[in-house]
Structure formats: C-alpha cells, structure tokens
Amino acid sequence: MQSLEVKQIGLISVFKFSFVVGVILGLIATVVLLLSGISIKQLGLETGVFSINGGPLQVGASLVGAIIASLAYGLIGGIVGLFIAFLYNVFASITGGIIIRVKEE
C-alpha cells in the first residue's frame, strides 16, 4: 500500500464542482416545487401558484425563475464549498493534512 498526503485542495476546482452540483440540484428542486404547486392547484387547495392555464407570460416567468433559482443555489453551494476548502487548507497547513492509503494494482 502506498500512502498519499492531501496537503492542499484547489479552491477553484472545489468552487466549480460545488457550483455545478448546486445548479443541477437546484434545477431538480425547482422543477419538483413547480410540479407540486401545479398538483396542489389542481386539487383546489392553494391559490397563486403556477398553472399551465395561466398563459405564456406565467410559463415564461416560471422558467426564468427556475433558471435564476438554480443559478443562485449553485452560487451559494460554490461559495460554501470554497469556504470549506479554504478552511481545510488552513488546518492542513497546521496539522499536516489527511493521509490516504492507496492500494496499487
């Protein structure tokens, strides 16, 4: 077995990864929330939510809102990932990092 020590994490790579994952998860969550709103509206339990019969302006606004919400969620995820990677780099410089054992085949 070979031991490798992770002394530093690339901040930009962590930000990019966290941003992309956040955008995808935000888009999925936004679509689920829009579909839930449609279902609740069909049951007559809620007013003021997105409906297919609302016209092209409401559909367009919902699509733009879904894109903006996904990008915002991704940006927040990227900033949090960047902060955590920065903290890891600070503490790894003090304590020496994490040692990972890798089996060579």
C-alpha positions as CSV (number, residue, x, y, z in Angstrom):
1,M,0.0,0.0,0.0
2,Q,1.1,3.5,-0.8
3,S,0.3,6.4,1.5
4,L,-0.6,9.8,0.0
5,E,-1.0,13.0,2.0
6,V,-3.5,15.7,0.9
7,K,-1.9,18.9,2.0
8,Q,-3.9,21.4,-0.1
9,I,-7.1,21.4,-2.1
10,G,-7.6,23.6,-5.2
11,L,-10.1,26.3,-4.3
12,I,-11.2,27.0,-7.9
13,S,-11.8,23.3,-8.6
14,V,-13.9,22.9,-5.5
15,F,-15.9,26.0,-6.4
16,K,-16.6,24.8,-9.9
17,F,-17.6,21.3,-8.7
18,S,-19.9,22.7,-6.0
19,F,-21.4,25.2,-8.4
20,V,-22.3,22.6,-11.0
21,V,-23.7,20.2,-8.4
22,G,-25.7,23.1,-6.8
23,V,-27.1,24.2,-10.2
24,I,-28.3,20.6,-11.0
25,L,-29.8,20.0,-7.6
26,G,-31.4,23.5,-7.6
27,L,-32.9,22.8,-11.0
28,I,-34.3,19.5,-9.8
29,A,-35.7,21.0,-6.6
30,T,-37.3,23.9,-8.6
31,V,-39.0,21.6,-11.1
32,V,-40.3,19.4,-8.2
33,L,-41.7,22.5,-6.4
34,L,-43.3,23.8,-9.6
35,L,-44.9,20.4,-10.3
36,S,-46.1,20.2,-6.6
37,G,-47.6,23.7,-7.0
38,I,-49.5,22.6,-10.1
39,S,-50.8,19.4,-8.3
40,I,-52.0,21.4,-5.3
41,K,-53.6,24.0,-7.6
42,Q,-55.4,21.2,-9.4
43,L,-56.8,20.0,-6.1
44,G,-58.1,23.5,-5.3
45,L,-56.1,23.7,-2.1
46,E,-53.8,26.6,-3.0
47,T,-54.1,29.8,-4.9
48,G,-51.4,32.0,-6.5
49,V,-49.2,29.2,-7.8
50,F,-48.0,28.3,-11.3
51,S,-50.6,26.7,-13.5
52,I,-50.4,25.6,-17.1
53,N,-53.6,27.5,-18.0
54,G,-52.0,30.8,-16.8
55,G,-50.8,31.8,-20.2
56,P,-47.4,32.2,-21.8
57,L,-46.4,35.1,-19.6
58,Q,-46.8,32.9,-16.4
59,V,-45.0,30.0,-18.1
60,G,-42.1,32.2,-19.2
61,A,-41.8,33.8,-15.8
62,S,-41.7,30.4,-14.2
63,L,-39.0,29.2,-16.5
64,V,-36.9,32.3,-15.9
65,G,-37.5,31.9,-12.1
66,A,-36.4,28.3,-12.3
67,I,-33.2,29.2,-14.1
68,I,-32.4,32.1,-11.7
69,A,-33.2,30.0,-8.6
70,S,-30.9,27.2,-9.9
71,L,-28.0,29.6,-10.5
72,A,-28.5,31.2,-7.1
73,Y,-28.5,27.7,-5.4
74,G,-25.4,26.8,-7.4
75,L,-23.6,30.0,-6.4
76,I,-24.4,29.5,-2.7
77,G,-23.2,25.9,-3.0
78,G,-20.0,27.1,-4.7
79,I,-19.3,29.7,-2.1
80,V,-19.9,27.2,0.8
81,G,-17.6,24.7,-1.0
82,L,-14.9,27.4,-1.4
83,F,-15.1,28.3,2.2
84,I,-14.8,24.7,3.4
85,A,-11.9,24.1,1.0
86,F,-10.2,27.2,2.4
87,L,-10.7,26.0,5.9
88,Y,-9.2,22.6,5.0
89,N,-6.2,24.3,3.5
90,V,-5.6,26.4,6.7
91,F,-6.0,23.5,9.0
92,A,-4.0,21.1,6.8
93,S,-1.1,23.5,6.8
94,I,-1.2,23.4,10.7
95,T,-1.8,19.7,11.2
96,G,-0.3,18.2,8.1
97,G,-3.4,17.2,6.1
98,I,-5.1,13.8,5.6
99,I,-3.2,10.7,4.8
100,I,-4.9,8.3,2.3
101,R,-3.7,4.8,1.8
102,V,-4.0,3.7,-1.8
103,K,-3.6,0.1,-3.0
104,E,-1.6,-0.2,-6.2
105,E,-2.7,-2.9,-8.7
